[in-house]
Amino acid sequence: MKRSREMYILIGILVLGALIRALYLTEITHNLDFYNPGVDALYHDYWARGLATENWTPPELCEDPRIRATPFFRPPGYPYFLALVYLLSGSSYLAARIVQMLLGLVGILLAFVLGRRWFGSRVGLVFAAFMSVYWTFIYFEGELLEPVLLVPLSLLLVYQLGLWTEKITFRRAFLTGVILGLFALVRPNILLFAPVALIWAFWILRARGDTRPLKTAVIGLALGSALMIAPATIRNYIVARDFVPISSNGGINLYIGNNPTANGRVTGIIPGVGKFETCFDYPQLVRNLEAKLGRPLRHSEVSKYFSHEAFAYMGSHPGDALRLTGIRALLFWGPKEVGHNKEDEFERVNSRVLRNIPGNFAAALSLALVGTALMILDARRRKKTKEPAVEARAQYEVFLLVVLFVVGYFVSYLPFFVAGRYRVPVVPFMLLLGACGVDRILSLAACRDYGKVALALVYLAGGYALASVNFSGYQPDLAGWHYMRGVDFNSFGKTERAVQEYTEALRIKPDFPAANVNLGLILVEQGKADESVPHFQRVLEVTPNEAWAHYGLGLALAQKGDLQAAASELSRASQLDPNQFMARERLGAIYFSLGNVKQAEVEFTESLKINPRFPPAHAGLAVILEGQGRLDEAIEHYSEALKGGADAYLHSKLANLYVRRGRIEEAAAQFEAALRLNPRDSSSEYNLAVAYERIGKLDDAITHYVKAVQIQPNLAKAHKNLAVAYYFKGRYADAWKEVALCRKYGGTPHPQFVKALSQKMPTPRL
């Protein structure tokens, strides 16, 4: 193929890839989770923003994961990449997606270069074309998740290893190690591929009769990868005095895949320890484990504990372990994209861009199988005819490397659990093998060997039919997809849309606990306690120990006026889930209403132990402390409560305490803040005027006294003070008017003031 024609085609492929990505980016900017990521994406976003801005305030209702004080729980590669983008772009969500889609285009170029170098121009172009339109690549380029880095890293790794077929030098081995180390910082299980790569290198060197460069390969690979990984290891030891090479999540991931409740996929409950729905739950999970074992644990010890439990389960239940391994294998190679943070299949169906792109995993797998078969047949033919071509030998060696990468990567995940995003790194090489198959079929067609072409197409169709069979039985969770949409809508205050999504989820799965609870909580917020109660009861009939259902039922009963029953439900919620700071706070509010101030203080304090930033608990505790005369402590808690958001009532309460402490200027600032939120509050206007009067700002005081009586004309004390202010400004006629209004509304001006005013100006006829 002529070089100019080849470049024009490649440019066309890149333009096509860029156009599809631009259309998809335009589409997803309207999605709620574009600016409000969830689960792992939320964790990555929080981590990256903390690095870029030094603001480590956790998301609302999430516990501080203590990233700065503990070993890395998740691999740090992607969060640090995202932090760099945020640092350069001012923490722009849009910029992050643009950069990731540009990386997608880089992946297309890498695919072309890799395919062309060892398999020819046509393979390179077909491979690049497949990469430009494969929907999961485009989808994950729009998510704040790690596959966007794994695709180019996997292509770079195999390309660099492919150069070893020409000559193994220290520089090449070292660069390969650097790429391997970077890959490991994103996905540590790639390190299991290192010995496979070295065995492959030994095989090609042995075939050439000189295995001496193997030592160079081992040293270079080890040094390069160690250089990349060492900063993470050193950092983990410095901050926590704990030896964790990259991240500490290996043990718990192994246990998720191997325990009595495992199903081959990720689950939100760790048997015997507690909830693990997001990485923000990990600190509480560690505390639960420490309480269970009766001793403090380093994160490496937590990982070892879960690894030990997983191996113990596999050893005592070999049949179940084998069955789970089979399920994971079927899920990994199955036609469905296994959902993890989101239901990827339904995200595609509901995307106008993605659903119109042809192709899926089954198509990629069938192309790869046919391509692999044709490559093996071609190699055998060359061996029979004793073709000595060096290019053919290198091509076969790289082909074997690709197959080993796919198989090795799959095996490295087999003991854990499966999700669609975890198999993304093998897809480029399935597409490469598929491109090789397309190239061989076109070559057969050019030679007019139509019989073999027809046979290859039959095998391709049969392979696709077989790959499309869902042997695992896994089905994406449509109810779960609607539920997650409900969560997104609710987080953005679009309550009615959230209700619609939760209702649809419950139509599909009536006993869906989370959807019942969330819908019930919205109904309580809307004052529809009677409608909410059946949702909580439905959950408790199936799972009596569901803390959130007890919490919601407690709120509903409190709204209905049954405070004793509400207290019982909220107490049960806090017992079942020690992390339920909201239940503790509501329980404190109920005890306060019942007159049990001492117990209310206990509950507010416990709530703040769990979540030191929870504003309602700070506000509740501040009211109690104020009542006990502990004004400085009350001021502190009112101030903390206001960090959660402006609130006119809290600003006024804090202002009044500042007045009592003689901190008048601070009081004035709080009254001003209250009035910005509630401009028709005559009490705040009056108090602000008094504050200004006390600090000598008489004109400002007059302004706010006037506003106070405009809002509440019968506010006698404001008329009284306004009269005095006018007196000192020499506006005696206005002062007499305010004296008259003060008397009209039941007030009594001070006699000495009236006498002094009379001396300045006789009593006018009003």
Secondary structure, DSSP 8 states (H G I E B T S, - for coil): --HHHHHHHHHHHHHHHHHHHHHHHHHHTTSGGGSS--HHHHHHHHHHHHHHH------TT-----GGGS--SS-SHHHHHHHHHHHHHTS-HHHHHHHHHHHHHHHHHHHHHHHHHHH-HHHHHHHHHHHHH-HHHHHHHTSSSTHHHHHHHHHHHHHHHHGGGT---HHHHHHHHHHHHHHHHH-GGGGGHHHHHHHHHHHHHHHTT--THHHHHHHHHHHHHHHHHHHHHHHHHHHHS---SS-S-HHHHHHHHSSTT--SS--SEETTTEE-SSGGGHHHHHHHHHHHHTS---HHHHHHHHHHHHHHHHHH-HHHHHHHHHHHHHHHHSSS---SSS-HHHHHHT-TTGGGS---HHHHHHHHHHHHHHHHHHHHHHHHTT---HHHHHHHHHHHHHHHHHHHHHHHHTTS---GGGGGGGHHHHHHHHHHHHHHHHHHHHTT-HHHHHHHHHHHHHHHHHHTS-TT-----HHHHHHHHHHHHHHTT-HHHHHHHHHHHHHH-TT-HHHHHHHHHHHHHTT-HHHHHHHHHHHHHH-TT-HHHHHHHHHHHHHTT-HHHHHHHHHHHHHH-TT-HHHHHHHHHHHHHTT-HHHHHHHHHHHHHH-TT-HHHHHHHHHHHHHTT-HHHHHHHHHHHHTT---HHHHHHHHHHHHHTT-HHHHHHHHHHHHHH-TT-HHHHHHHHHHHHHTT-HHHHHHHHHHHHHH-TT-HHHHHHHHHHHHHTT-HHHHHHHHHHHHHTT----HHHHHHHHHHS-----
